[in-house]
Amino acid sequence: MLRENIVSGNLEPGTRLIIKKIAQDLGVSEIPVREAIRMLEAQGLVTMTPHAGAQVATFDIDDIREVTAIRSLLEGYAARSAIPFIDDADIREFEDYIDEMKRYVEIGDNTNFGILNRKFHQKLYEKSPYKRMYRMIYEIWDGSERTRAVFSLSKKRPQESIREHQAIISALKEKDGDKVERLVREHRQRVGSILIEHLIKAEQQK
């Protein structure tokens, strides 16, 4: 529960994690909560500070820049290389994802929107014949899953994301490799830019 709330952005960077309150809210003892926090600390999602206790780890701007650059390159090419292996049934599935994402936007469910967004990209990159590249993308995803928080940090981002996904689907239908690669790269770079903008504003407000 804690991990999902951190990854989705429901618990913002810097939020204090009060063990006693979390245990009471979940109806459990403090022991499993302490263990969960230790696990999250090992994953880099939580930091422990003397006299302040546990808090949600902040984003690192340099890390976001690096991960964004790597992901945009890999994901853009993976999408391009997937084109010959995408059929009409796949296109319909992509469009079904978009319809479901729209419903989540309507009810303000950023958590499930983010999960579905990942499924869309996972489906697309799985079609690439370069399986090692797909595994590399997946490993980077696991280490940068907190980028899903962008849907909570930017209220207009879900709608923008839907439009970007629709443009990607149109390019896939046209089998335009250059366009698909460019759109996917721009899509990924936009996420990184929003996160960095949010961090800079938060730092300036301190």
N, C-alpha and C positions, 0 to 999 in steps of 0.2 A: 504494500500500500504506500509506504513512504517512497520507495523507488519510483513508482509510477507518478506520484504527485510531484516529485522533483523533476523527472524527465519531461513531464507534460507542461511544467511551468506553473502548476497550481501552487507549489511552494517555491517562491522566488529566491534567487541567490541572496545569501545573507540572513535568511529567516532562521531564527533560533528554534531548535528542536528541544522542547521541554519534555524530558522522558516521562515524568509523572503524569503530565496532561495527556500525552499520547497513549500511555497505558490505560488511563481512565476512559478515554474516548473509545478505545478498542476493546475494553473489558478484559484486559489481560494483566499479568503482573509486569513489573518493570524489567525483569530479567530478559525476556525475549526482545523487548524494545532495545535494551542496551546491546544485545547481540546483533540486532538488525542494523543499528547505527554503526557498530564496528565493521560490519560487512560493507555498508555504504561508504564508510571512510576508506576502506581498502580499494573500493572501486573509483575513488576520487570524487564522489558525489557529496560527501559530507566532510567538514573539517572540524577538528577539536581544538579549541582555543582555551588556554588557562584562564580561569575565572569567568569565562563566558560560556563554556560548555560546547555542545554540538550546534552547528549551524550548516545550512545548505551552502555548499561550496560555490564560490563565485566563478564566473567564466574567465578564461584567460584570453585576452585579445590576440596575442601572437599565435596562440594555439588555434583559435578560430580561423585566423587568416591562413595558416598552414593547412589545416584540415579542409577548408573550403577550396583552396587551390588544388589539392590532391583529388578531392571528390569531384570537382567540376570537370577535371580532365578525364578521370576514369569513367565517370558516369556518362559523360557526353559521348565518349567513344563506344562505350558498351551499348548505349541506345542506338547509335549509328550502325554498329555491327549486327544488331538484332533485327534490323528491317527485313532482310530476306526471309526470316523465319517467323514473321508475324502474319497471321491469316485473318480472315474476316471474323472468325470466332473470337480471336484475341482482341480485335478492335471493339467488338461488342462488350467484351468483359471490361476493357478500359472505360468505355462509356458508362457501364453500369457502376463502376467505381465512382465516377464523377457524379452520377445521380445520387448515390448514397452520401457522398461528401456534401452535396448541397443540402441534404436533409439535416446533417449534423450542424451545418452552419446556421440553419434556421432555428435550431433549438439551443445553439450556443455550446455544443459539446465539442470542445477543442481536443479533449483526450482521445476520443474515438476518431475524430477527424485526422489527428496526427497518425494514429495507427493505420487508418485506411490509406493515407498518403504514402506511408512506407510500403504497404502492400502493392500499391500502384507501381512504384518504382521497382520493387522486388520482382514483380511479374514481368516488367519490361526488360530488366537486365538479365533475368534468367534465360531470355530468348537468345542472348548472345552466344555464339559458339565458343567464346573464350572463357572457359569455366574457371581457370585460375584467376583471371581478372575479376570475375564475379565474386569469387571467394575473398579477394582482396577488398573489394567494395564492402562486402558483408562484414569483414573484420573491422574496417574503419567505421562502419555504421555503429557497431556495438560500442566503440569507444567514443562516439560523438552523438549518441542518441538524444542528448539533451537539446540538440538543435530543434527538436519538436516543440520546445518551449516558445519558439517564435510565434506560434499561433495564439498563445496567451499574452505575449508581450506586445504584439501588434494586432489591434482589433480588426484592421482592414486586411491583414495578411491572408486569412482563409479565402476570402473572395478573390483576391489577387492570384492566389495559388490555383484556384479552380480555373481561372481564365488561362493561366500558363499551361495547365494540364490539357485544357481543350486545344490550345495551339499546338502542343506536342502531338496530340492525337491526329489533328488535321495534317501535320507534316508526315506522320507515319502513314496515313492513307495515301498521301502523294508520293510516298517512298523517296522523299527528298533527304538524302543523307546529310548534306551540309546543313540544312535547316534544322533537322532533328538534333544534331550534335550541338548546334549553336543555342537552340532553345533550352536544352537540358542544362548546358553549362550556365547560361544566364539565370535559369531557375535556381540552380544551386548557389550561384554567387549572390543572388538577391537575399537568400536566407542568411548567409554570412554577413552581408552588409547591414541587415536589420539588427542582428544580434550585436554587432560592433557599435552601431549607432546608439542602441539602448544602453550598452555598457558605458559609453563615453558620457551620455547624458546623466546616468546615475552617479558617475564619478564627479561630474561637475556640480551636482546638487548636494554633495557631501559638505 
